[in-house]
């Protein structure tokens, strides 16, 4: 299959329209991204970082695109309520791939903080956006990044100026809304300057029973002594395909805590590339996956220790039921000059049925000699002895299974620093294991 042909023809035909409804800063990289995409085409399963997901097959169907930026008939502020008790957030919405601007959020941000449309902010402050946009997401190295760069017309900007601490968590609801099968190309730019801090919660939801294909590219710059907490929660449906690339750059003494939670989906492929550019940095990458039926979740990570005296910790856990498929490939690269590096990587998985499949590939690539690094992976089934023990004490087989699965996943959730979010996720995970769709309470769109 050669699915890239339709996207090449689409861009050649609609190049002017795409640029007309975007900003000059985004347009500057568009033609080069197109050339890179046309040269590479979609990666095959022979490509090392894509060998567990058939990308060409995912992009083969003919999806509609909103290149004219027509208004989407939805008011998410009235239709959506994501109920996380006791978590007071500044709430924003992205509808498909455009920042929702028709209603002003009733939130107050510290002076200088910007959360808004990437297109609009690029027109108002082109020098700031041009300094960062497309610098981490290199189109010549990845076809999905190139495709997103050539088609994305808007997105989300999160900017926190120097020494500003945003105490209140910022929640961004990504809503997929369409009357026809739709492809959305979402772009996110996060800039956390020196000494600044912010907590971000991204929630993906699908409002309609349609086939959706989402490409997402997130670039996150974390300055000297800055802090970023980024939580990504996916609760869509079985007709949703999500291909997301996250690129993070950390400077000296910076802190990053990234958690990705997949509770309900169709096919998901998450890529995370994190680079330490300054000494003293710390990062924690965590992920948990609950999949059943024929769902597929592939997490691919790279932590690049370019400099010394940095610490990284990585923990991903999967529970796979029915005929679902999971994949994890995590590479830790410690370069020659990155002495005094500490890095630990763990991937643990449970296949509830004999039909479930898990592919795991933790990797260490070390060129320095004064380091502390370890990695490990396990794939198993629920403990029969523990199940038997609980059944002897009057606990039903279903409840015993639920308790073991929840305890297994909770190790990841308990590492999250937002306590109300932890409590809410414990509840959602339990509902998910009981076979419910984990709809947010009060959500009119998902009902």
KEKELO-773484 format. One record per residue (C-alpha): residue number from 0; residue in one letter; x negated, y negated, z negated. Coordinates in nm, 3 decimals. Example, Ala and Ser with C-alpha at 12.3 -4.5 7.8 and 13.67 -1.06 7.14 Angstrom:
2
{0, 'a', {-1.230, 0.450, -0.780}} {1, 's', {-1.367, 0.106, -0.714}} 
# end
This chain:
447
{0, 'x', {0.000, 0.000, 0.000}} {1, 'x', {-0.109, -0.358, 0.065}} {2, 'x', {0.134, -0.570, -0.132}} {3, 'x', {-0.087, -0.877, -0.111}} {4, 'x', {0.018, -0.936, 0.252}} {5, 'x', {0.356, -1.082, 0.157}} {6, 'x', {0.195, -1.325, -0.090}} {7, 'x', {-0.065, -1.434, 0.165}} {8, 'x', {0.209, -1.503, 0.419}} {9, 'x', {0.420, -1.677, 0.155}} {10, 'x', {0.142, -1.917, 0.061}} {11, 'x', {0.051, -1.993, 0.422}} {12, 'x', {0.414, -2.074, 0.496}} {13, 'x', {0.498, -2.265, 0.176}} {14, 'x', {0.166, -2.428, 0.088}} {15, 'x', {0.303, -2.780, 0.130}} {16, 'x', {0.616, -2.712, -0.073}} {17, 'x', {0.417, -2.555, -0.357}} {18, 'x', {0.185, -2.854, -0.379}} {19, 'x', {0.468, -3.108, -0.349}} {20, 'x', {0.631, -2.981, -0.666}} {21, 'x', {0.313, -2.960, -0.873}} {22, 'x', {0.032, -3.191, -0.984}} {23, 'x', {-0.289, -3.297, -0.810}} {24, 'x', {-0.505, -3.136, -1.079}} {25, 'x', {-0.338, -2.797, -1.031}} {26, 'x', {-0.341, -2.840, -0.653}} {27, 'x', {-0.717, -2.900, -0.652}} {28, 'x', {-0.786, -2.534, -0.730}} {29, 'x', {-0.499, -2.389, -0.529}} {30, 'x', {-0.657, -2.340, -0.185}} {31, 'x', {-0.977, -2.195, -0.330}} {32, 'x', {-0.769, -1.952, -0.538}} {33, 'x', {-0.583, -1.851, -0.222}} {34, 'x', {-0.911, -1.780, -0.042}} {35, 'x', {-1.027, -1.570, -0.337}} {36, 'x', {-0.701, -1.375, -0.346}} {37, 'x', {-0.704, -1.313, 0.027}} {38, 'x', {-1.064, -1.189, 0.003}} {39, 'x', {-1.005, -0.953, -0.292}} {40, 'x', {-0.646, -0.835, -0.255}} {41, 'x', {-0.482, -0.660, -0.547}} {42, 'x', {-0.717, -0.438, -0.749}} {43, 'x', {-0.678, -0.065, -0.701}} {44, 'x', {-0.692, 0.193, -0.977}} {45, 'x', {-1.054, 0.250, -0.873}} {46, 'x', {-1.134, -0.091, -1.022}} {47, 'x', {-1.264, -0.026, -1.373}} {48, 'x', {-1.051, -0.280, -1.558}} {49, 'x', {-0.733, -0.181, -1.374}} {50, 'x', {-0.760, 0.197, -1.359}} {51, 'x', {-0.467, 0.262, -1.594}} {52, 'x', {-0.209, 0.042, -1.416}} {53, 'x', {-0.108, 0.049, -1.049}} {54, 'x', {-0.103, -0.324, -0.981}} {55, 'x', {-0.032, -0.291, -0.609}} {56, 'x', {0.287, -0.096, -0.680}} {57, 'x', {0.408, -0.355, -0.933}} {58, 'x', {0.384, -0.639, -0.679}} {59, 'x', {0.530, -0.444, -0.387}} {60, 'x', {0.902, -0.538, -0.435}} {61, 'x', {1.032, -0.857, -0.280}} {62, 'x', {1.098, -1.104, -0.562}} {63, 'x', {1.245, -1.449, -0.528}} {64, 'x', {1.042, -1.755, -0.632}} {65, 'x', {1.171, -2.096, -0.735}} {66, 'x', {0.917, -2.292, -0.531}} {67, 'x', {1.155, -2.590, -0.486}} {68, 'x', {1.186, -2.613, -0.866}} {69, 'x', {1.565, -2.601, -0.863}} {70, 'x', {1.740, -2.656, -1.195}} {71, 'x', {1.810, -2.338, -1.389}} {72, 'x', {2.164, -2.343, -1.538}} {73, 'x', {2.080, -2.281, -1.903}} {74, 'x', {2.045, -2.491, -2.216}} {75, 'x', {1.824, -2.278, -2.438}} {76, 'x', {1.859, -2.509, -2.737}} {77, 'x', {2.229, -2.426, -2.752}} {78, 'x', {2.216, -2.069, -2.626}} {79, 'x', {1.917, -1.933, -2.816}} {80, 'x', {1.848, -1.893, -3.184}} {81, 'x', {1.540, -1.691, -3.275}} {82, 'x', {1.609, -1.614, -3.639}} {83, 'x', {1.290, -1.583, -3.840}} {84, 'x', {1.403, -1.655, -4.198}} {85, 'x', {1.196, -1.910, -4.391}} {86, 'x', {0.966, -1.976, -4.097}} {87, 'x', {1.001, -2.346, -4.022}} {88, 'x', {0.865, -2.396, -3.672}} {89, 'x', {0.843, -2.668, -3.413}} {90, 'x', {1.051, -2.508, -3.138}} {91, 'x', {0.993, -2.542, -2.762}} {92, 'x', {1.112, -2.353, -2.454}} {93, 'x', {0.968, -2.244, -2.123}} {94, 'x', {1.235, -2.129, -1.875}} {95, 'x', {1.078, -1.884, -1.631}} {96, 'x', {0.758, -2.078, -1.559}} {97, 'x', {0.862, -2.440, -1.629}} {98, 'x', {0.852, -2.633, -1.955}} {99, 'x', {1.206, -2.723, -2.060}} {100, 'x', {1.237, -3.102, -2.079}} {101, 'x', {1.612, -3.171, -2.071}} {102, 'x', {1.641, -3.193, -2.449}} {103, 'x', {1.390, -3.345, -2.688}} {104, 'x', {1.286, -3.110, -2.969}} {105, 'x', {1.386, -3.231, -3.313}} {106, 'x', {1.033, -3.191, -3.444}} {107, 'x', {0.758, -3.424, -3.555}} {108, 'x', {0.401, -3.349, -3.455}} {109, 'x', {0.088, -3.512, -3.598}} {110, 'x', {-0.040, -3.814, -3.410}} {111, 'x', {-0.218, -3.726, -3.087}} {112, 'x', {-0.087, -3.369, -3.060}} {113, 'x', {0.069, -3.292, -2.722}} {114, 'x', {0.300, -3.000, -2.649}} {115, 'x', {0.465, -3.036, -2.312}} {116, 'x', {0.477, -2.975, -1.940}} {117, 'x', {0.137, -2.900, -1.791}} {118, 'x', {0.242, -3.063, -1.463}} {119, 'x', {0.365, -3.382, -1.631}} {120, 'x', {0.065, -3.415, -1.859}} {121, 'x', {-0.171, -3.354, -1.566}} {122, 'x', {-0.011, -3.650, -1.389}} {123, 'x', {-0.031, -3.872, -1.700}} {124, 'x', {-0.381, -3.770, -1.812}} {125, 'x', {-0.557, -3.602, -1.520}} {126, 'x', {-0.908, -3.640, -1.663}} {127, 'x', {-0.825, -3.439, -1.974}} {128, 'x', {-0.657, -3.156, -1.784}} {129, 'x', {-0.922, -3.145, -1.510}} {130, 'x', {-1.192, -3.104, -1.775}} {131, 'x', {-1.043, -2.772, -1.889}} {132, 'x', {-0.801, -2.637, -1.628}} {133, 'x', {-0.935, -2.336, -1.440}} {134, 'x', {-1.275, -2.339, -1.612}} {135, 'x', {-1.222, -2.013, -1.803}} {136, 'x', {-0.976, -1.846, -1.564}} {137, 'x', {-1.216, -1.793, -1.277}} {138, 'x', {-1.029, -1.706, -0.958}} {139, 'x', {-1.332, -1.555, -0.783}} {140, 'x', {-1.350, -1.279, -1.043}} {141, 'x', {-0.989, -1.157, -1.072}} {142, 'x', {-0.708, -1.129, -0.817}} {143, 'x', {-0.423, -1.174, -1.067}} {144, 'x', {-0.582, -1.495, -1.194}} {145, 'x', {-0.622, -1.611, -0.834}} {146, 'x', {-0.259, -1.530, -0.750}} {147, 'x', {-0.133, -1.719, -1.055}} {148, 'x', {-0.355, -2.019, -0.981}} {149, 'x', {-0.235, -2.045, -0.620}} {150, 'x', {0.136, -2.014, -0.707}} {151, 'x', {0.178, -2.172, -1.056}} {152, 'x', {0.344, -2.515, -1.033}} {153, 'x', {0.402, -2.596, -1.399}} {154, 'x', {0.337, -2.449, -1.740}} {155, 'x', {0.265, -2.538, -2.098}} {156, 'x', {0.001, -2.767, -2.245}} {157, 'x', {-0.096, -2.749, -2.612}} {158, 'x', {-0.347, -3.017, -2.709}} {159, 'x', {-0.472, -3.077, -3.064}} {160, 'x', {-0.721, -3.366, -3.097}} {161, 'x', {-1.031, -3.368, -3.313}} {162, 'x', {-0.986, -3.299, -3.687}} {163, 'x', {-0.605, -3.278, -3.664}} {164, 'x', {-0.443, -2.990, -3.853}} {165, 'x', {-0.094, -2.888, -3.743}} {166, 'x', {0.050, -2.743, -4.063}} {167, 'x', {0.381, -2.639, -3.912}} {168, 'x', {0.374, -2.337, -3.681}} {169, 'x', {0.468, -2.407, -3.318}} {170, 'x', {0.706, -2.156, -3.159}} {171, 'x', {0.743, -2.131, -2.782}} {172, 'x', {1.029, -1.920, -2.644}} {173, 'x', {0.961, -1.796, -2.292}} {174, 'x', {1.302, -1.722, -2.141}} {175, 'x', {1.342, -1.533, -1.814}} {176, 'x', {1.666, -1.652, -1.653}} {177, 'x', {1.790, -1.580, -1.300}} {178, 'x', {2.089, -1.460, -1.099}} {179, 'x', {1.856, -1.274, -0.860}} {180, 'x', {1.535, -1.073, -0.894}} {181, 'x', {1.267, -1.328, -0.976}} {182, 'x', {0.891, -1.375, -0.993}} {183, 'x', {0.766, -1.635, -1.242}} {184, 'x', {0.406, -1.760, -1.251}} {185, 'x', {0.346, -1.910, -1.593}} {186, 'x', {0.039, -2.113, -1.685}} {187, 'x', {-0.071, -2.213, -2.036}} {188, 'x', {-0.357, -2.442, -2.137}} {189, 'x', {-0.451, -2.460, -2.507}} {190, 'x', {-0.710, -2.715, -2.622}} {191, 'x', {-0.806, -2.720, -2.991}} {192, 'x', {-1.077, -2.978, -3.037}} {193, 'x', {-1.351, -2.982, -3.304}} {194, 'x', {-1.220, -2.943, -3.658}} {195, 'x', {-0.858, -2.899, -3.547}} {196, 'x', {-0.618, -2.613, -3.632}} {197, 'x', {-0.287, -2.482, -3.497}} {198, 'x', {-0.065, -2.176, -3.528}} {199, 'x', {0.124, -2.068, -3.214}} {200, 'x', {0.399, -1.809, -3.175}} {201, 'x', {0.495, -1.713, -2.818}} {202, 'x', {0.812, -1.504, -2.779}} {203, 'x', {0.909, -1.347, -2.446}} {204, 'x', {1.277, -1.272, -2.384}} {205, 'x', {1.485, -1.187, -2.077}} {206, 'x', {1.828, -1.350, -2.056}} {207, 'x', {1.964, -1.158, -1.756}} {208, 'x', {1.979, -0.797, -1.643}} {209, 'x', {1.759, -0.858, -1.340}} {210, 'x', {1.420, -0.738, -1.219}} {211, 'x', {1.160, -0.988, -1.338}} {212, 'x', {0.791, -1.006, -1.253}} {213, 'x', {0.583, -1.247, -1.460}} {214, 'x', {0.220, -1.340, -1.410}} {215, 'x', {0.074, -1.539, -1.696}} {216, 'x', {-0.266, -1.701, -1.737}} {217, 'x', {-0.358, -1.856, -2.072}} {218, 'x', {-0.678, -2.056, -2.120}} {219, 'x', {-0.764, -2.136, -2.483}} {220, 'x', {-1.053, -2.361, -2.586}} {221, 'x', {-1.139, -2.356, -2.957}} {222, 'x', {-1.393, -2.622, -3.056}} {223, 'x', {-1.655, -2.641, -3.329}} {224, 'x', {-1.513, -2.550, -3.670}} {225, 'x', {-1.165, -2.528, -3.515}} {226, 'x', {-0.898, -2.265, -3.580}} {227, 'x', {-0.638, -2.099, -3.356}} {228, 'x', {-0.376, -1.844, -3.459}} {229, 'x', {-0.195, -1.705, -3.156}} {230, 'x', {0.091, -1.455, -3.191}} {231, 'x', {0.250, -1.310, -2.876}} {232, 'x', {0.573, -1.111, -2.914}} {233, 'x', {0.739, -0.936, -2.619}} {234, 'x', {1.105, -0.833, -2.646}} {235, 'x', {1.236, -0.815, -2.290}} {236, 'x', {1.395, -0.513, -2.118}} {237, 'x', {1.311, -0.211, -1.904}} {238, 'x', {1.335, -0.407, -1.575}} {239, 'x', {1.064, -0.653, -1.676}} {240, 'x', {0.706, -0.644, -1.545}} {241, 'x', {0.454, -0.865, -1.722}} {242, 'x', {0.090, -0.912, -1.616}} {243, 'x', {-0.086, -1.149, -1.856}} {244, 'x', {-0.447, -1.270, -1.867}} {245, 'x', {-0.573, -1.453, -2.177}} {246, 'x', {-0.912, -1.625, -2.176}} {247, 'x', {-1.053, -1.765, -2.503}} {248, 'x', {-1.370, -1.969, -2.555}} {249, 'x', {-1.501, -2.016, -2.910}} {250, 'x', {-1.759, -2.271, -3.020}} {251, 'x', {-1.969, -2.280, -3.339}} {252, 'x', {-1.798, -2.182, -3.668}} {253, 'x', {-1.460, -2.147, -3.497}} {254, 'x', {-1.188, -1.900, -3.599}} {255, 'x', {-0.943, -1.713, -3.377}} {256, 'x', {-0.670, -1.475, -3.488}} {257, 'x', {-0.480, -1.321, -3.196}} {258, 'x', {-0.196, -1.071, -3.230}} {259, 'x', {0.001, -0.919, -2.942}} {260, 'x', {0.316, -0.720, -3.024}} {261, 'x', {0.509, -0.523, -2.762}} {262, 'x', {0.845, -0.412, -2.900}} {263, 'x', {1.048, -0.371, -2.581}} {264, 'x', {0.944, -0.393, -2.218}} {265, 'x', {0.929, -0.223, -1.880}} {266, 'x', {0.568, -0.243, -1.762}} {267, 'x', {0.316, -0.461, -1.945}} {268, 'x', {-0.048, -0.524, -1.866}} {269, 'x', {-0.231, -0.755, -2.107}} {270, 'x', {-0.590, -0.865, -2.053}} {271, 'x', {-0.783, -1.056, -2.320}} {272, 'x', {-1.133, -1.197, -2.261}} {273, 'x', {-1.298, -1.376, -2.555}} {274, 'x', {-1.641, -1.540, -2.546}} {275, 'x', {-1.851, -1.665, -2.838}} {276, 'x', {-2.038, -1.972, -2.716}} {277, 'x', {-2.153, -2.094, -3.058}} {278, 'x', {-2.292, -1.927, -3.369}} {279, 'x', {-2.083, -1.863, -3.678}} {280, 'x', {-1.763, -1.780, -3.492}} {281, 'x', {-1.510, -1.524, -3.612}} {282, 'x', {-1.228, -1.352, -3.427}} {283, 'x', {-0.964, -1.092, -3.502}} {284, 'x', {-0.780, -0.924, -3.213}} {285, 'x', {-0.487, -0.706, -3.313}} {286, 'x', {-0.211, -0.536, -3.120}} {287, 'x', {0.077, -0.298, -3.179}} {288, 'x', {0.289, -0.119, -2.923}} {289, 'x', {0.617, 0.069, -2.960}} {290, 'x', {0.724, 0.237, -2.636}} {291, 'x', {0.972, 0.501, -2.530}} {292, 'x', {1.161, 0.620, -2.221}} {293, 'x', {0.932, 0.544, -1.922}} {294, 'x', {0.776, 0.225, -2.055}} {295, 'x', {0.412, 0.147, -1.984}} {296, 'x', {0.180, -0.077, -2.189}} {297, 'x', {-0.185, -0.139, -2.098}} {298, 'x', {-0.409, -0.358, -2.316}} {299, 'x', {-0.756, -0.439, -2.181}} {300, 'x', {-0.997, -0.647, -2.390}} {301, 'x', {-1.349, -0.788, -2.366}} {302, 'x', {-1.530, -0.958, -2.653}} {303, 'x', {-1.852, -1.123, -2.531}} {304, 'x', {-2.106, -1.199, -2.805}} {305, 'x', {-2.326, -1.441, -2.611}} {306, 'x', {-2.484, -1.585, -2.928}} {307, 'x', {-2.576, -1.449, -3.268}} {308, 'x', {-2.422, -1.468, -3.616}} {309, 'x', {-2.065, -1.404, -3.500}} {310, 'x', {-1.808, -1.155, -3.631}} {311, 'x', {-1.534, -0.978, -3.437}} {312, 'x', {-1.273, -0.728, -3.553}} {313, 'x', {-1.033, -0.543, -3.326}} {314, 'x', {-0.741, -0.313, -3.415}} {315, 'x', {-0.478, -0.179, -3.171}} {316, 'x', {-0.212, 0.079, -3.257}} {317, 'x', {0.042, 0.255, -3.032}} {318, 'x', {0.347, 0.471, -3.103}} {319, 'x', {0.462, 0.640, -2.783}} {320, 'x', {0.787, 0.836, -2.754}} {321, 'x', {0.967, 1.016, -2.471}} {322, 'x', {0.772, 0.983, -2.142}} {323, 'x', {0.611, 0.647, -2.216}} {324, 'x', {0.249, 0.569, -2.129}} {325, 'x', {-0.006, 0.366, -2.317}} {326, 'x', {-0.358, 0.254, -2.231}} {327, 'x', {-0.627, 0.072, -2.425}} {328, 'x', {-0.971, -0.023, -2.294}} {329, 'x', {-1.178, -0.241, -2.523}} {330, 'x', {-1.532, -0.350, -2.440}} {331, 'x', {-1.763, -0.523, -2.688}} {332, 'x', {-2.065, -0.682, -2.522}} {333, 'x', {-2.354, -0.790, -2.747}} {334, 'x', {-2.614, -0.977, -2.545}} {335, 'x', {-2.990, -0.977, -2.600}} {336, 'x', {-3.005, -1.295, -2.808}} {337, 'x', {-2.691, -1.220, -3.014}} {338, 'x', {-2.873, -1.101, -3.327}} {339, 'x', {-2.689, -1.068, -3.661}} {340, 'x', {-2.368, -0.974, -3.480}} {341, 'x', {-2.097, -0.782, -3.666}} {342, 'x', {-1.829, -0.612, -3.458}} {343, 'x', {-1.576, -0.338, -3.528}} {344, 'x', {-1.325, -0.192, -3.283}} {345, 'x', {-1.050, 0.060, -3.365}} {346, 'x', {-0.772, 0.210, -3.154}} {347, 'x', {-0.529, 0.455, -3.317}} {348, 'x', {-0.235, 0.618, -3.142}} {349, 'x', {0.057, 0.851, -3.204}} {350, 'x', {0.223, 1.047, -2.926}} {351, 'x', {0.559, 1.153, -3.069}} {352, 'x', {0.637, 1.390, -2.780}} {353, 'x', {0.427, 1.618, -2.562}} {354, 'x', {0.535, 1.414, -2.257}} {355, 'x', {0.396, 1.083, -2.389}} {356, 'x', {0.053, 0.988, -2.258}} {357, 'x', {-0.222, 0.773, -2.409}} {358, 'x', {-0.546, 0.670, -2.237}} {359, 'x', {-0.808, 0.516, -2.463}} {360, 'x', {-1.156, 0.386, -2.387}} {361, 'x', {-1.336, 0.190, -2.663}} {362, 'x', {-1.678, 0.071, -2.547}} {363, 'x', {-1.987, -0.083, -2.706}} {364, 'x', {-2.257, -0.239, -2.488}} {365, 'x', {-2.540, -0.361, -2.711}} {366, 'x', {-2.865, -0.527, -2.606}} {367, 'x', {-2.966, -0.670, -2.947}} {368, 'x', {-3.128, -0.465, -3.223}} {369, 'x', {-3.021, -0.645, -3.545}} {370, 'x', {-2.646, -0.583, -3.537}} {371, 'x', {-2.368, -0.400, -3.720}} {372, 'x', {-2.126, -0.251, -3.467}} {373, 'x', {-1.889, 0.043, -3.467}} {374, 'x', {-1.597, 0.168, -3.262}} {375, 'x', {-1.351, 0.453, -3.279}} {376, 'x', {-1.034, 0.596, -3.132}} {377, 'x', {-0.780, 0.861, -3.230}} {378, 'x', {-0.479, 1.016, -3.056}} {379, 'x', {-0.251, 1.246, -3.252}} {380, 'x', {0.101, 1.335, -3.353}} {381, 'x', {0.303, 1.279, -3.667}} {382, 'x', {0.170, 1.467, -3.965}} {383, 'x', {0.372, 1.789, -4.000}} {384, 'x', {0.267, 1.834, -4.363}} {385, 'x', {0.387, 1.485, -4.454}} {386, 'x', {0.717, 1.543, -4.273}} {387, 'x', {0.766, 1.873, -4.455}} {388, 'x', {0.679, 1.712, -4.790}} {389, 'x', {0.942, 1.439, -4.746}} {390, 'x', {1.209, 1.681, -4.622}} {391, 'x', {1.155, 1.893, -4.936}} {392, 'x', {1.249, 1.585, -5.136}} {393, 'x', {1.579, 1.528, -4.961}} {394, 'x', {1.467, 1.284, -4.693}} {395, 'x', {1.619, 1.362, -4.355}} {396, 'x', {1.392, 1.447, -4.063}} {397, 'x', {1.491, 1.124, -3.886}} {398, 'x', {1.418, 0.904, -4.188}} {399, 'x', {1.091, 1.084, -4.259}} {400, 'x', {0.979, 1.024, -3.903}} {401, 'x', {1.081, 0.657, -3.930}} {402, 'x', {0.881, 0.611, -4.252}} {403, 'x', {0.565, 0.758, -4.103}} {404, 'x', {0.590, 0.557, -3.782}} {405, 'x', {0.658, 0.232, -3.968}} {406, 'x', {0.370, 0.285, -4.210}} {407, 'x', {0.139, 0.350, -3.916}} {408, 'x', {0.232, 0.026, -3.733}} {409, 'x', {0.252, -0.188, -4.046}} {410, 'x', {-0.127, -0.196, -4.083}} {411, 'x', {-0.138, -0.429, -3.782}} {412, 'x', {0.159, -0.641, -3.891}} {413, 'x', {0.020, -0.684, -4.243}} {414, 'x', {-0.287, -0.856, -4.100}} {415, 'x', {-0.076, -1.146, -3.975}} {416, 'x', {-0.120, -1.460, -4.180}} {417, 'x', {0.231, -1.602, -4.126}} {418, 'x', {0.421, -1.432, -4.409}} {419, 'x', {0.779, -1.500, -4.281}} {420, 'x', {0.677, -1.363, -3.941}} {421, 'x', {0.535, -1.052, -4.107}} {422, 'x', {0.861, -0.993, -4.292}} {423, 'x', {1.067, -1.044, -3.977}} {424, 'x', {0.849, -0.807, -3.776}} {425, 'x', {0.881, -0.534, -4.040}} {426, 'x', {1.257, -0.562, -3.988}} {427, 'x', {1.233, -0.564, -3.607}} {428, 'x', {0.996, -0.267, -3.603}} {429, 'x', {1.233, -0.063, -3.818}} {430, 'x', {1.523, -0.147, -3.585}} {431, 'x', {1.311, -0.054, -3.285}} {432, 'x', {1.225, 0.286, -3.430}} {433, 'x', {1.595, 0.343, -3.496}} {434, 'x', {1.655, 0.304, -3.123}} {435, 'x', {1.808, -0.042, -3.134}} {436, 'x', {1.714, -0.314, -2.887}} {437, 'x', {1.588, -0.551, -3.157}} {438, 'x', {1.801, -0.845, -3.043}} {439, 'x', {1.737, -1.161, -3.234}} {440, 'x', {2.027, -1.242, -3.460}} {441, 'x', {2.234, -1.529, -3.323}} {442, 'x', {2.094, -1.498, -2.970}} {443, 'x', {2.379, -1.559, -2.726}} {444, 'x', {2.164, -1.493, -2.421}} {445, 'x', {2.067, -1.135, -2.501}} {446, 'x', {2.412, -1.014, -2.605}} 
# end
